[in-house]
């Protein structure tokens, strides 16, 4: 991966198995495994902060308030509108035209856009074929989630010694964008 001036990272294109195998726990029926090829693309290494979002959108819909926290409670359409606003602020051509409930993506525009579903999964998998990019299961030290309830605990509730990730901390809040995931109380 190569970093560019605006902090975005080049994700080199390639092929991967999108979806999940029938045997994967918590699999949803629409996750049919199939081979997909994506072209190289750029992605921001971090979530959009509330400070950046509010500066452009003059609104902060987030539940957990803090300028360095990720913006939350935004819809897909809100994210598209933010991408267009950021493009305009940086004198780029917006990637989306929004009219009468329809969004059209101009693939030739040089403005910001959201990753496609395939690009998102490709980047998240980071070359792995496991449910998570780090290993088979994430711990509360790896990601901020309901840490008391790690992946596969339902199947192993009476024998949690077989779990790859142990139950951990439930922070009950978002954490600063770019932080390590380890939360230190102030």
C-alpha positions as CSV (number, residue, x, y, z in Angstrom):
1,X,0.0,0.0,0.0
2,X,1.2,3.5,-0.8
3,X,0.1,6.7,1.0
4,X,-0.8,9.8,-1.0
5,X,-0.7,13.4,0.2
6,X,-4.3,13.6,1.4
7,X,-3.9,10.7,3.7
8,X,-5.7,8.2,1.5
9,X,-4.1,4.8,0.9
10,X,-3.7,3.1,-2.4
11,X,-5.4,-0.4,-2.3
12,X,-3.9,-2.4,-5.1
13,X,-6.5,-4.2,-7.1
14,X,-6.9,-8.0,-7.3
15,X,-9.2,-10.9,-7.1
16,X,-10.8,-12.4,-4.0
17,X,-13.6,-14.6,-2.8
18,X,-16.4,-12.2,-1.8
19,X,-19.1,-13.4,0.5
20,X,-18.7,-16.3,2.9
21,X,-18.7,-20.1,2.8
22,X,-21.8,-22.0,3.8
23,X,-20.0,-23.2,6.9
24,X,-19.2,-19.8,8.4
25,X,-21.1,-19.0,11.6
26,X,-23.6,-16.1,11.6
27,X,-23.6,-16.2,7.8
28,X,-26.5,-14.4,6.1
29,X,-28.2,-16.0,3.1
30,X,-27.2,-13.2,0.7
31,X,-23.5,-13.8,1.3
32,X,-23.1,-16.3,-1.5
33,X,-19.4,-16.8,-2.0
34,X,-18.2,-15.8,-5.5
35,X,-15.0,-14.6,-7.1
36,X,-14.6,-10.8,-7.7
37,X,-11.9,-8.7,-9.2
38,X,-11.5,-5.1,-8.2
39,X,-9.3,-2.4,-9.7
40,X,-6.9,-0.4,-7.6
41,X,-8.6,2.4,-5.6
42,X,-7.8,4.9,-2.8
43,X,-9.4,4.7,0.6
44,X,-9.1,6.8,3.7
45,X,-7.3,5.0,6.4
46,X,-9.8,6.4,9.0
47,X,-13.4,7.1,9.6
48,X,-14.6,10.7,9.1
49,X,-14.4,12.6,12.3
50,X,-17.3,14.6,13.7
51,X,-15.2,17.7,13.5
52,X,-14.6,17.2,9.7
53,X,-18.3,16.3,9.1
54,X,-19.7,19.2,11.0
55,X,-17.3,21.7,9.3
56,X,-18.8,20.8,5.9
57,X,-22.3,19.7,6.8
58,X,-23.1,22.2,9.6
59,X,-24.7,19.4,11.5
60,X,-23.6,16.6,13.8
61,X,-26.1,13.7,14.1
62,X,-23.8,11.6,16.3
63,X,-24.8,10.0,19.6
64,X,-21.4,10.1,21.2
65,X,-20.1,13.7,20.8
66,X,-16.5,14.6,20.3
67,X,-14.6,16.3,17.4
68,X,-12.1,13.4,17.1
69,X,-14.8,10.7,17.3
70,X,-16.2,9.1,14.2
71,X,-19.4,10.6,12.9
72,X,-22.3,8.1,13.5
73,X,-26.0,8.0,12.8
74,X,-25.5,8.9,9.1
75,X,-27.4,7.2,6.3
76,X,-25.8,6.1,3.0
77,X,-27.4,9.3,1.4
78,X,-25.8,11.5,4.2
79,X,-22.4,9.9,3.4
80,X,-22.9,10.6,-0.4
81,X,-23.8,14.2,0.4
82,X,-20.7,14.5,2.5
83,X,-18.5,13.1,-0.3
84,X,-20.0,15.7,-2.6
85,X,-19.5,18.6,-0.1
86,X,-15.9,17.6,0.5
87,X,-15.3,17.4,-3.3
88,X,-16.8,20.9,-3.8
89,X,-14.7,22.3,-0.9
90,X,-11.6,21.0,-2.5
91,X,-12.5,22.2,-6.0
92,X,-13.1,18.7,-7.3
93,X,-16.0,17.4,-9.5
94,X,-18.6,15.7,-7.2
95,X,-18.9,12.0,-7.9
96,X,-22.7,12.0,-7.4
97,X,-25.7,13.7,-8.8
98,X,-28.7,13.6,-6.4
99,X,-32.2,14.3,-7.7
100,X,-35.7,13.2,-6.8
101,X,-34.6,10.4,-4.6
102,X,-32.1,9.0,-7.2
103,X,-28.3,9.0,-6.9
104,X,-26.2,8.7,-10.0
105,X,-22.5,8.0,-9.7
106,X,-20.3,9.7,-12.3
107,X,-17.4,7.3,-12.6
108,X,-15.4,9.9,-14.5
109,X,-15.6,12.6,-11.7
110,X,-12.4,13.3,-9.8
111,X,-14.3,14.0,-6.5
112,X,-14.7,11.8,-3.4
113,X,-16.9,8.8,-3.4
114,X,-17.9,5.8,-1.3
115,X,-16.2,2.5,-1.9
116,X,-18.4,-0.1,-3.6
117,X,-19.5,-3.1,-1.6
118,X,-16.8,-5.2,-3.3
119,X,-14.1,-2.6,-2.7
120,X,-15.1,-2.4,1.0
121,X,-15.0,-6.1,1.5
122,X,-11.7,-6.5,-0.4
123,X,-10.0,-3.8,1.7
124,X,-11.5,-5.2,5.0
125,X,-10.3,-8.7,4.2
126,X,-6.8,-7.5,3.6
127,X,-5.8,-10.6,1.7
128,X,-7.3,-13.1,4.1
129,X,-10.1,-15.6,3.7
130,X,-11.2,-15.6,7.4
131,X,-14.3,-13.8,8.8
132,X,-12.0,-11.0,10.1
133,X,-8.8,-9.6,8.6
134,X,-6.7,-10.4,11.7
135,X,-7.8,-14.0,12.4
136,X,-10.9,-16.0,12.8
137,X,-12.2,-13.8,15.7
138,X,-11.7,-10.3,17.0
139,X,-11.2,-9.4,20.6
140,X,-12.2,-6.2,22.3
141,X,-8.5,-5.2,22.1
142,X,-8.7,-5.5,18.3
143,X,-11.9,-3.5,17.7
144,X,-14.5,-1.5,19.5
145,X,-17.6,-3.6,19.8
146,X,-19.8,-5.3,22.5
147,X,-16.7,-7.0,23.9
148,X,-18.6,-9.2,26.4
149,X,-20.0,-11.0,23.3
150,X,-17.2,-12.2,21.1
151,X,-17.7,-14.0,17.8
152,X,-18.9,-17.6,18.2
153,X,-19.8,-17.3,21.9
154,X,-23.3,-18.5,21.2
155,X,-22.1,-21.8,19.8
156,X,-19.7,-22.2,22.7
157,X,-21.5,-20.6,25.6
158,X,-21.0,-23.6,27.9
159,X,-17.4,-24.2,26.8
160,X,-15.8,-20.8,26.0
161,X,-12.3,-22.3,26.3
162,X,-12.5,-23.1,22.6
163,X,-13.1,-19.4,21.7
164,X,-10.2,-17.7,19.8
165,X,-11.1,-14.3,21.4
166,X,-12.0,-14.1,25.1
167,X,-14.9,-11.9,26.3
168,X,-13.5,-8.4,26.9
169,X,-14.4,-4.8,27.7
170,X,-17.6,-3.2,26.4
171,X,-16.7,0.5,26.2
172,X,-20.3,1.7,25.6
173,X,-18.9,4.6,23.4
174,X,-17.1,5.2,20.2
175,X,-13.3,5.9,20.5
176,X,-11.1,8.5,18.8
177,X,-10.5,8.0,15.1
178,X,-7.0,6.6,14.5
179,X,-6.6,5.4,18.1
180,X,-5.2,2.0,18.8
181,X,-8.5,0.5,19.9
182,X,-7.3,0.3,23.4
183,X,-9.4,2.7,25.4
184,X,-8.0,4.6,28.4
185,X,-10.4,6.3,30.7
186,X,-9.7,10.0,31.2
